[in-house]
Amino acid sequence: MGESGRGESSRPTDLRFGIRDLVRLNPVPPGQHRVALRAGLSVAVPLLAVVLLDRTSWTIYAAFGAFASLYGRNHVHLPRAVMQASAGVALVSAVGLGAVFAAVDGGPWALVAVSAAVAFAGSVVSTVLDWHPSGPLFMIFAFGTVAAAPGAWSDVPTALAVSTASAVFALVVGNVGAVARRTPRPALAQLRSPRSTAPVRYLLAVGVAGVVATVVGIGHPWWATVAAAAPLSVVGRDHQALRAGHRIAGTTLGLLTAAPLLLLELEPVPLVLVVVVLQVVTELLVARNYALALLFITPMALLMGQLGAAQSAGSLLFDRGVETAIGAAVAIGLLAIEHRRATR
């Protein structure tokens, strides 16, 4: 679910952007259609498998394991396999931690605290291993979604097994082509220094967004933490400010595309097929324009949630809009404070 990407590095600016910046289309990356098809297949098979087994409550575990396919899209052969494997381990760990949290029913404030810790740890791992897309976005999303669902201790091994199987399948799909073509094996990337302000920034953004969303109390506070983390996944404060603008504009319009799909109240199998189509389209667009991709990311995320536990379409749309605004506003506030300090 291409929630993240990498921007170009730049010096801090005045953090302002216009309509032209919001609608600008970047060039199509080479091989983007292959990335999209791999992502679609990696999501389709695990989700259809658990639905056909009549275990729709397992779909959140399968979906987050499949997100390993989203990593290393610009890498080939062994480097991509290593990146997807490490991301898969991180995602499975986040799912497992979420299942444990759901079993102990830690409560909303503990959820905020652990989400912030996951953001910090995920950022460190992402920096050291030089993940692409960078940052802990999908780990935060996985932990928050699983942790907020009703759970018992018996669900923990299931969550680990299903998410692991899904991640392994994504790893196979992402790399079988390179093995079949016997692509030359480039050297692995060197580990990077963990010394960076990024983990602290994620910790602050996710923590503050979680606190505000929990105080507001409308539900789904982990959506606010995801929205706060998303802008920080690109490089440069000006790009991050633009990403926050994309997040708000794209989600707002994405609610309009999500509404009719939610109101259809699709059965599980056709719902999964719609999610797969949305995933493929997302991967085709996310590198071109993040706001445009959110027209498909937003309904995809909401429909996936309906697989696990159906909820009122109206409340889902309202919560998604408000939580996104909270998270993006927190990210913009953090950027504004940093900019002010940098320009003194």
C-alpha positions in Angstrom: 0.0 0.0 0.0 2.4 2.7 -1.2 2.1 5.0 1.8 5.7 6.2 1.6 8.4 7.3 -0.8 11.7 9.1 -1.0 12.1 12.7 -2.1 15.1 14.6 -3.2 17.3 16.2 -0.6 17.2 20.0 -0.4 18.0 22.8 2.0 15.2 24.2 4.2 13.0 26.7 2.6 10.0 28.7 3.8 7.9 25.5 3.8 5.4 27.1 1.4 4.0 25.4 -1.6 1.3 26.1 -4.2 -1.4 24.3 -6.2 1.1 23.7 -8.9 3.4 21.8 -6.5 0.4 19.7 -5.3 -0.6 18.6 -8.8 2.8 18.3 -10.4 3.4 14.8 -11.9 6.9 13.3 -11.6 8.4 11.2 -14.4 7.3 7.5 -14.5 10.0 5.4 -12.9 11.4 2.6 -15.1 9.8 -0.8 -14.4 7.0 0.7 -12.4 4.4 -1.7 -14.0 6.4 -4.7 -12.7 6.5 -3.2 -9.2 2.7 -2.7 -9.3 2.0 -6.2 -10.5 4.3 -7.8 -7.9 2.6 -5.8 -5.2 -0.9 -6.8 -6.5 0.0 -10.4 -6.6 1.6 -10.3 -3.1 -1.6 -8.9 -1.6 -4.1 -10.9 -3.7 -3.0 -14.5 -2.9 -2.7 -14.2 0.9 -6.0 -12.2 1.3 -7.9 -14.6 -1.0 -6.5 -17.6 0.8 -7.7 -16.5 4.3 -11.1 -15.4 2.9 -11.6 -18.7 1.1 -10.7 -20.4 4.4 -13.5 -18.4 6.0 -10.9 -16.7 8.3 -11.6 -13.0 7.3 -10.4 -11.9 10.8 -6.9 -13.0 9.6 -6.8 -10.6 6.7 -5.1 -7.8 8.6 -2.3 -10.2 9.5 -1.9 -11.3 5.9 -2.1 -7.8 4.5 0.7 -6.4 6.6 3.0 -9.3 5.9 2.4 -8.7 2.2 3.6 -5.1 2.5 7.1 -6.5 2.4 6.7 -6.5 -1.4 6.6 -2.6 -1.3 10.3 -2.4 -0.3 13.3 -2.3 -2.6 11.4 -1.4 -5.7 14.5 0.3 -7.2 16.8 -2.5 -6.3 17.5 -5.8 -8.1 18.3 -9.4 -7.1 20.1 -9.8 -3.8 19.8 -6.2 -2.5 16.1 -6.3 -3.0 15.7 -9.7 -1.4 17.7 -8.6 1.6 15.7 -5.4 2.0 12.4 -7.1 1.6 13.4 -9.9 4.1 14.5 -7.3 6.7 11.3 -5.3 6.2 9.3 -8.5 6.4 10.8 -9.4 9.8 10.0 -5.9 11.0 6.4 -6.0 9.8 5.9 -9.4 11.3 7.3 -8.2 14.6 5.0 -5.2 14.5 2.0 -7.5 13.9 3.1 -9.8 16.7 3.5 -6.9 19.1 0.1 -5.6 18.1 -1.5 -9.0 18.8 0.2 -9.2 22.2 -1.1 -5.6 23.0 -4.6 -6.6 21.9 -4.4 -9.7 24.2 -3.5 -7.7 27.3 -5.9 -4.8 26.3 -3.4 -2.2 27.2 -5.7 0.8 26.7 -5.5 3.9 24.5 -2.7 5.7 26.3 -0.5 2.7 26.3 -1.2 2.3 22.6 0.1 5.8 22.0 3.2 5.2 24.0 4.0 1.9 22.3 3.2 3.4 18.9 5.8 6.1 19.5 8.3 3.5 20.6 7.6 1.5 17.4 8.1 4.7 15.4 11.5 5.3 17.1 12.8 1.7 16.7 11.5 1.4 13.2 13.2 4.6 12.1 16.5 3.4 13.6 16.2 0.1 11.6 15.2 1.9 8.5 18.2 4.3 8.7 20.7 1.5 9.4 19.4 -0.7 6.6 18.7 2.1 4.2 15.2 1.0 3.5 13.3 2.3 0.5 10.6 3.4 1.1 12.2 4.9 4.2 10.9 5.2 7.7 8.7 3.2 10.1 5.3 4.1 8.4 4.1 0.6 7.7 5.3 -0.7 11.1 3.3 2.0 12.9 0.2 1.2 10.7 0.6 -2.6 11.3 1.0 -2.3 15.1 -1.8 0.2 15.6 -4.3 -1.6 13.5 -3.7 -5.0 15.1 -3.4 -3.6 18.6 -6.7 -1.8 18.4 -8.7 -4.9 17.3 -10.2 -7.2 19.9 -7.8 -10.0 20.6 -6.8 -12.9 22.8 -3.6 -14.8 23.6 -4.6 -17.5 21.2 -4.5 -14.9 18.4 -0.8 -14.2 18.8 0.6 -17.4 17.2 -2.0 -17.0 14.4 -0.9 -13.4 13.8 2.7 -14.4 13.6 2.2 -17.4 11.4 -0.2 -15.7 8.9 1.9 -12.5 8.6 5.1 -14.6 8.2 3.6 -16.8 5.5 2.4 -13.7 3.7 5.8 -11.9 4.0 7.6 -15.0 2.7 5.2 -15.2 -0.3 5.9 -11.5 -1.0 9.6 -12.2 -0.9 9.3 -15.1 -3.4 7.1 -13.0 -5.7 9.5 -10.0 -5.5 12.6 -12.0 -6.4 11.7 -15.1 -8.4 12.0 -13.1 -11.6 15.6 -12.0 -10.9 16.5 -15.6 -10.1 14.9 -16.9 -13.3 16.7 -14.3 -15.4 20.0 -14.9 -13.5 20.5 -11.2 -13.0 24.1 -10.2 -12.1 24.4 -9.9 -8.3 25.4 -6.4 -7.3 27.2 -5.9 -4.0 25.0 -5.4 -0.9 24.6 -1.9 0.4 26.7 -1.0 3.5 25.0 -0.4 6.8 24.5 3.2 7.6 25.2 5.1 10.8 22.2 5.2 13.1 23.2 8.7 14.3 20.3 10.7 13.0 17.6 13.0 14.3 15.0 11.0 12.4 14.1 8.6 15.2 13.5 11.4 17.6 11.4 13.3 15.1 9.2 10.2 14.5 8.9 9.7 18.2 7.7 13.3 18.8 5.4 13.4 15.8 3.7 10.0 16.4 3.5 10.6 20.2 1.9 14.1 19.9 -0.5 13.0 17.1 -1.5 10.0 19.2 -2.1 12.1 22.3 -4.2 14.6 20.4 -6.3 12.0 18.6 -6.9 10.1 21.8 -8.0 13.2 23.6 -10.4 14.0 20.7 -11.7 10.5 21.2 -13.5 9.9 17.9 -11.9 6.5 17.2 -9.0 5.1 15.1 -6.3 7.3 16.7 -3.6 5.2 15.0 -4.6 6.8 11.7 -3.4 10.1 13.1 0.0 8.6 14.0 0.3 7.2 10.5 -0.6 10.6 9.0 2.0 12.3 11.2 4.7 9.9 10.2 4.0 9.9 6.4 5.4 13.4 5.7 8.7 12.6 7.5 9.5 9.7 5.2 10.8 12.0 2.5 14.0 14.0 2.6 14.1 17.8 3.2 11.7 19.9 5.2 10.3 21.5 2.1 9.5 18.1 0.6 8.0 17.0 3.9 5.8 20.0 4.1 4.6 19.3 0.6 4.0 15.6 1.5 1.8 16.8 4.4 -0.2 18.9 2.0 -0.5 15.9 -0.3 -1.7 13.9 2.6 -4.5 16.3 3.5 -5.6 17.0 -0.1 -5.3 13.4 -1.3 -7.2 11.9 1.7 -9.9 14.5 1.5 -10.6 13.6 -2.2 -10.0 10.0 -1.4 -12.9 10.0 0.9 -15.1 10.8 -2.1 -13.8 7.7 -4.0 -14.1 5.6 -0.8 -17.7 6.4 0.0 -19.4 4.6 -2.9 -17.2 1.5 -2.5 -18.0 1.3 1.2 -21.7 1.8 0.6 -21.7 -1.2 -1.9 -21.1 -3.5 1.1 -19.2 -6.0 -1.0 -18.9 -9.6 -0.1 -15.3 -10.7 1.0 -14.1 -12.1 -2.3 -15.1 -9.2 -4.6 -13.9 -6.8 -1.9 -10.5 -8.4 -1.9 -10.4 -8.1 -5.7 -11.2 -4.4 -5.5 -8.4 -4.0 -2.9 -6.0 -5.7 -5.2 -6.9 -3.3 -8.1 -6.5 -0.3 -5.8 -3.1 -1.6 -4.7 -1.9 -2.0 -8.3 -3.1 1.5 -9.2 -1.6 3.0 -6.1 1.9 1.6 -7.0 1.6 3.0 -10.5 0.8 6.5 -9.2 2.6 6.9 -5.8 6.0 7.9 -7.3 4.3 10.3 -9.7 2.1 12.2 -7.3 1.4 11.2 -3.7 -1.9 13.1 -3.5 -3.2 11.3 -6.6 -2.2 8.0 -5.2 -4.1 8.7 -2.0 -7.3 8.7 -4.1 -6.8 5.0 -4.2 -4.9 4.4 -0.9 -7.7 5.9 1.1 -10.5 3.5 -0.1 -8.0 0.6 0.0 -7.2 1.1 3.6 -10.9 1.5 4.6 -12.0 -1.5 2.6 -9.3 -3.7 4.2 -10.5 -2.7 7.6 -14.0 -3.8 6.6 -12.7 -7.3 5.9 -11.8 -7.8 9.6 -14.8 -6.1 11.2 -17.5 -4.2 9.3 -18.2 -0.7 10.5 -20.5 2.2 9.6 -19.3 3.8 6.4 -20.2 7.3 7.7 -18.1 6.9 10.9 -15.2 5.5 9.0 -15.1 8.3 6.5 -15.4 11.0 9.3 -12.7 9.4 11.4 -10.3 9.0 8.5 -10.7 12.7 7.5 -10.3 14.1 11.1 -7.5 11.8 12.1 -5.6 12.6 8.9 -6.0 16.3 9.5 -4.7 15.9 13.1 -1.6 13.9 12.1 -0.7 16.1 9.2 -1.2 19.2 11.3 1.2 17.8 13.9 3.8 17.1 11.2 3.5 20.6 9.8 3.8 22.0 13.3 7.0 20.1 13.9 8.4 21.3 10.6 7.5 24.9 11.4 9.3 24.7 14.8 12.4 23.2 13.2 12.3 25.8 10.4 12.0 28.7 12.9 15.0 27.3 14.9 17.0 26.8 11.8 16.5 30.4 10.5 17.3 32.1 13.8 
